[in-house]
Amino acid sequence: NSGVVCLLRPLLLDVVPSVRQTAALALGRLADYDVDLAEAVVKAGILPQLICSLPEENRYYKKTAAFVLRAIAKHSPQLAQAVVQCGALEMLVICLEDFDPGVKEGASWAFGYIARHNPELSQAVVDAGAVPLLVLCIQEPEIALKRIAASTLSDISKHSPELAQTVVDAGAIAHLAQMIPNPDAKLKRQVLSALSQIAKHSVDLAELVVEAEIFPVVLTCLKDSDEYVKKNGATLIREIAKHTPELSQLIVNSGGVAAVIDCIGSCRGTVRLPGIMTLGYVAAHSEDLSMAVIVSKGIPPLSVCLIEEHEDHIKAAAAWALGQIGRHTAEHARHVAVANVLPTLLDIFVDTRSSEDLKMKATLKNILQKCTYLPALEPLLHEAPPSIMKHIIGQFSKVLPHDTKARRLFVTTGGLKKVQEIKAEPGSLLQEYINTINNCYPEEIVR
Amino acid sequence: YFYIFRAIDEDRKTKYRAAVKIQRWFRACRVRAYLRHLSKMAILIQKWWRGYLRRKHFREIVERAYFIKKLKFYNEMAVRIQKMWRGYYVRKYIHNFYALKKYLEAVSVNNMLVRSELQEYAEMKENEEKMKDLEKKEKEKKYQARKMHYLLSTEQIPGIYNSPFRKSPDPMELLLRKSKPLIHRKQQVKSPFAYELYDWPTCKKPPAFVTSLPLLPADRQKPQGPFRDPAEVLWQRYKPLEPTLRVRESFNSPPAKARAGTRREEWRNPIHDNEFLPFSTYHKNVEKYEPSLRRSGKYGREAYGTKHFREVYPKKWIADKDFETLFSSIVLFEKFGKTYSSTGQIV
């Protein structure tokens, strides 16, 4: 901060090219380290000087200038806006057209950091005509360049459907899909994240992504040794599954559900989250699909997640997914109940420490309303708070009048006694249910 | 008198009263009978009229009732048909239980397949990783062996790895015996392009040397003209040497020496110097020398080709002059036939 920036500024206009280059490198490293230094660099008006002579310079200077721009733009949207306003985008496009892959890498990295912050900046990047050049960069043989270009495309397309459509129109999907089988882990991360950002906006974009024939290949990514590749692969499948039942059907038919379930079973922590949400989305669309999820042995990993994980949002996601599976018919609710999930859900519900979204009252209610599997409901009867008790008693009152064996079981396990102990206002729904239950039994037992 | 008149008067009044009563009663009876008759007539008329009306509408009523009965019957039947059809349709198309079951079984079978394939893929990847590690270790070991070649045991002194107390030498000893000694001088000139071609096949380092130029001076002026792409040229120039087996073998290696030995033997030992002397009638008849047509003339060989090359006809000269040669003739060819004279005359 001791006026270094002002000292470096005249060196940028020096005659000797290596002096210029080294000065630019110094400025880049300073800006990279700290936000205030970056702001100082911008305020000192260095950017126009850096950029004005860029087309005639050699490739080392271009690389360093791209590094400076990237270092400044990465800190905040205002700095990125300042970079854009100096007319840096045209110069960066010229850098992208250069032959040297290092220069292209620097330029696309700078574009990536600029486009990351908000949609207006991404739109500015697209308006500068960077997207076709980035698609060309993806086809280059150098892996580092491919990585950076893929991450830039992902940053551009994540903001809005129009930007994603622009990226798709440049023909990016085919090239990204070709790179999925590549052995390099970091490249796969970026490619999968780019495809998932494209697919998340609308049904048409998701269908376009699916038409690029990613399906059996993406499942191999779910078995990769790198955690983030698995996470991004699961994210891609989630974004595709959430739009329509047909897409979820496609995923089920290609065996994607099994792969996702294995993936959930093998990871720990936040990496599991997209996989859990995928199962939830697939099961939410229709009962056939949720039956397919059950058949693929989806419930045990979800219940394990619910019990083991410490993070609130993962538990909430697991609870939500279970709710989506169980809410369709009695059969589904039975499968969920058999897995011994309901007591866990109830504990979470009752626990005063858990947050609001974790409580997920809707989940419990949905499952309970369809659940006719009485042995699973019994233990809940003893512990549930009044709001849940209403539903449990309601279920009992639906089943008991018709099933004699269940009635006998109900009495022997002490359920009838518990029911008598419940105090309910006369005329309320709870009282009606209690009356229905009491009517199933002869008077002596009731007293 | 008064009592008699009163008695007669009262008698008269009583009789008058009785007559009135009787007449009154009789008239009432008559009126009653008349009213009864009237009401009977009225009833009769109404009865006949109502019957007539009802009989007129009876047919309609019967028809209507019949129609309603028919309709109800048809409705019943229609309900029955619709019930059966709807049940069939829903069970077959909308919510086909057995198809659903089959589908779920197919899904689980497919899942099993996918899971097994993915498992295989994961195992394959692990194997590849392991192989890569193993190869790396092997390479390291070989390099070390080449570096420490001097630790090999000689005839007199057993090396470190060949302890006399062991039954057989250490594997390191065998490795040392197999490896070529490392020459450090040539080690530095490892062309960066060649090594990447032989890198382990994971495409981690694709042949980038084709497109990336080496460090040429930064502001080199590009030479004008149709020159080849410098990357291409460099690739060709630094292409690694792939000699044939024969060439690759060094001159001093034992097989080469052995070959030299046999060659010397053969040179020493043969009986004839000319191995392929003619020895049968085949050679006499077939392999006679036949001179070519160009060089054979009537009286033996022509002088062309030995004595002179170019024929000279002075009679055909136009301007009494021989050809004037534009270029200086080749000095060596001028001296043809004149360099060494048979009688010792020096040209």
Interface residues (C-beta under 8 A of the other chain):
Chain A: P17 N58 Y60 D100 P101 P141 E142 I143 N182 P183 D184 L219 T220 L222 K223 D224 S225 V252 N253 S254 G255 G256 V257 A258 A259 D262 D288 M291 A292 V295 S296
Chain B: L100 Y103 L104 E105 V107 S108 N110 N111 M112 L113 V114 R115 L118 Q119 Y121 A122 K125 T202 C203 K204 P206 P207 A208 T211 S212 A218 D219
